[in-house]
Amino acid sequence: MNYDSENIFAKILRGDAPCSKIYEDEFVLAFHNIVPEAEIHFLVIPKGPYNNYTDFVKSAEDAEIVGFYKGIQKSITACGITSGFKLISNSGHDAGQSIMHYHVHVMAGKSMPKIG
């Protein structure tokens, strides 16, 4: 699947669309979800053009992969999350991914529903 450079996350990364930034470094951008589904709900995206999880782990350099996951933790810390949280990533249309740029939802706060 070719990467769509006009998806909303690509536009945010280019500065063509706004976001409420939480954290940014050379590998990631984290920002608040505009339609939160939890008390705390933000997204973390890699800066490279990756469609989904599979594309990311197959195509990204090792430093990007490590930097991305460390960036998630730095974002969690920047939000002041000190207890439980969820990391959710839908990979592909069949899994419910609606924006074809790899991203992780970080959700926290009271009354988080149990999964598994």
Summary of the structure (lengths in Angstrom):
residues: 116
radius of gyration: 13.7
end to end distance: 31.1
largest distance: 38.8
contacts: 304
relative contact order: 0.23
helix: 29%
strand: 22%
